[in-house]
Amino acid sequence: MSATRWRVAALMAYRMVVALLFAAHGAASLFGVFGGARGTGEALPFAAWPGWWAALIQLVGGLLVLGGLFTRVAALICSGSMAYAYFSVHQPEALMPLNNGGELAAMFCWSFFLIAVLGADRWSLDAVMAGRTHHRRPRPTAAPDAHATPGR
């Protein structure tokens, strides 16, 4: 396997793992599964600001990025929501993420920013919709015949 193929496979796995973890956080907060919102076993109250809306972005955005559908836009929204969470919830407590409990928000923010910059790979719904699911190699062109007469 060439270095390029390993790179594509690694970035695909990175995108999918980050998105799955993010979607799981959203599902936990919206539906009370996987231990519920912040480990309480309960779901957040419907439409409660900002937690319920953040959880909705986590679930929908995570699933979109997981499938590679509208990847750049969805990842940018996910990144922005985590930046908002960091600066509005965590940063007022202390400057450094290790001191304010904002490590996860910071990691998700920068992870989704990277995904937004790189975009989806060829194993994504974006690629399927664009018709670029296979690695296309340029077709070889026939060399001109050295014995051919010009103009024929």
C-alpha positions as CSV (number, residue, x, y, z in Angstrom):
1,M,0.0,0.0,0.0
2,S,1.5,3.3,-1.0
3,A,2.0,6.3,1.4
4,T,-0.9,8.1,-0.3
5,R,-3.3,5.2,0.2
6,W,-2.3,5.0,3.9
7,R,-2.8,8.8,4.2
8,V,-6.3,8.5,2.7
9,A,-7.2,5.6,5.0
10,A,-5.8,7.3,8.1
11,L,-7.7,10.5,7.4
12,M,-10.9,8.6,6.7
13,A,-10.6,6.7,10.0
14,Y,-9.8,9.9,11.9
15,R,-12.8,11.7,10.4
16,M,-15.1,8.8,11.2
17,V,-13.9,8.2,14.8
18,V,-14.1,11.9,15.7
19,A,-17.5,12.2,14.2
20,L,-18.8,9.0,15.9
21,L,-17.6,10.2,19.3
22,F,-19.2,13.6,18.7
23,A,-22.5,12.1,17.6
24,A,-22.5,9.8,20.7
25,H,-22.2,12.8,22.9
26,G,-25.2,14.4,21.2
27,A,-27.3,11.2,21.5
28,A,-26.4,10.9,25.2
29,S,-27.6,14.4,25.9
30,L,-30.7,14.3,23.6
31,F,-32.0,10.8,24.5
32,G,-30.4,9.9,27.8
33,V,-28.5,7.0,26.3
34,F,-24.8,6.1,27.0
35,G,-25.1,7.5,30.5
36,G,-27.1,10.5,29.6
37,A,-26.2,14.2,29.7
38,R,-23.0,14.7,31.7
39,G,-23.4,11.2,33.1
40,T,-26.8,11.8,34.8
41,G,-28.7,9.1,32.9
42,E,-31.2,11.8,31.9
43,A,-31.8,13.7,28.7
44,L,-31.7,17.4,28.5
45,P,-35.0,19.3,28.6
46,F,-36.3,19.9,25.1
47,A,-35.0,23.1,23.5
48,A,-33.1,24.2,26.6
49,W,-30.5,26.8,25.7
50,P,-27.6,26.1,25.0
51,G,-27.3,22.5,26.0
52,W,-30.1,20.9,24.0
53,W,-29.1,22.9,20.8
54,A,-25.5,22.0,21.3
55,A,-26.5,18.3,21.6
56,L,-28.5,18.6,18.4
57,I,-25.5,20.0,16.6
58,Q,-23.4,17.2,18.0
59,L,-25.7,14.5,16.8
60,V,-26.6,15.9,13.4
61,G,-23.2,17.3,12.7
62,G,-21.5,14.2,13.9
63,L,-23.6,12.0,11.7
64,L,-23.1,14.2,8.6
65,V,-19.3,14.2,9.1
66,L,-19.4,10.4,9.8
67,G,-21.0,9.8,6.5
68,G,-19.0,12.4,4.7
69,L,-22.1,14.4,3.7
70,F,-21.7,18.2,3.4
71,T,-18.5,17.5,5.3
72,R,-16.8,20.9,5.2
73,V,-19.8,22.9,6.3
74,A,-20.9,20.4,9.0
75,A,-17.4,20.2,10.4
76,L,-17.1,23.9,10.5
77,I,-20.4,24.2,12.4
78,C,-19.3,21.5,14.8
79,S,-15.9,23.3,15.3
80,G,-17.7,26.6,15.9
81,S,-20.1,25.1,18.4
82,M,-17.1,23.7,20.4
83,A,-15.3,27.0,20.3
84,Y,-18.5,28.6,21.7
85,A,-18.7,26.0,24.4
86,Y,-15.1,26.5,25.3
87,F,-15.2,30.3,25.5
88,S,-18.6,30.6,27.1
89,V,-18.5,27.7,29.6
90,H,-14.9,26.7,30.2
91,Q,-12.6,29.6,29.7
92,P,-14.3,31.9,32.3
93,E,-13.3,29.3,34.9
94,A,-9.6,29.4,34.1
95,L,-7.4,30.2,31.1
96,M,-5.9,26.7,30.4
97,P,-8.1,23.7,29.3
98,L,-6.4,21.5,31.9
99,N,-7.6,23.9,34.6
100,N,-11.1,24.6,33.4
101,G,-12.3,21.1,32.1
102,G,-12.3,22.3,28.5
103,E,-10.0,19.7,27.0
104,L,-12.7,17.8,25.2
105,A,-14.2,21.0,23.8
106,A,-10.8,22.2,22.6
107,M,-9.9,18.9,21.1
108,F,-13.3,18.6,19.2
109,C,-13.0,22.2,18.1
110,W,-9.6,21.8,16.5
111,S,-10.3,18.2,15.2
112,F,-13.4,19.4,13.3
113,F,-11.5,22.5,12.1
114,L,-8.9,20.2,10.6
115,I,-11.7,18.1,9.0
116,A,-13.3,21.2,7.6
117,V,-10.0,22.3,6.0
118,L,-9.1,18.9,4.6
119,G,-12.7,18.0,3.5
120,A,-14.0,14.6,2.9
121,D,-12.0,11.8,1.3
122,R,-13.0,9.5,-1.5
123,W,-14.8,7.2,1.0
124,S,-17.6,9.7,1.7
125,L,-21.0,10.6,0.4
126,D,-19.6,13.9,-0.8
127,A,-17.3,11.9,-3.1
128,V,-20.1,9.7,-4.3
129,M,-22.3,12.7,-5.2
130,A,-19.3,14.3,-7.0
131,G,-18.6,11.0,-8.8
132,R,-15.0,10.7,-7.5
133,T,-15.1,7.5,-5.6
134,H,-12.2,5.8,-7.5
135,H,-8.7,7.0,-7.7
136,R,-8.4,8.1,-11.3
137,R,-5.1,7.7,-13.1
138,P,-4.4,9.6,-16.3
139,R,-5.0,7.5,-19.4
140,P,-1.8,6.9,-21.3
141,T,-1.7,8.7,-24.6
142,A,-0.3,7.1,-27.7
143,A,3.1,8.4,-28.7
144,P,3.1,10.0,-32.2
145,D,4.2,7.7,-34.9
146,A,7.7,8.7,-36.0
147,H,7.1,7.4,-39.5
148,A,3.8,9.1,-40.1
149,T,3.7,11.9,-42.6
150,P,2.5,15.2,-41.1
151,G,-0.9,16.4,-42.4
152,R,-2.4,13.0,-43.1
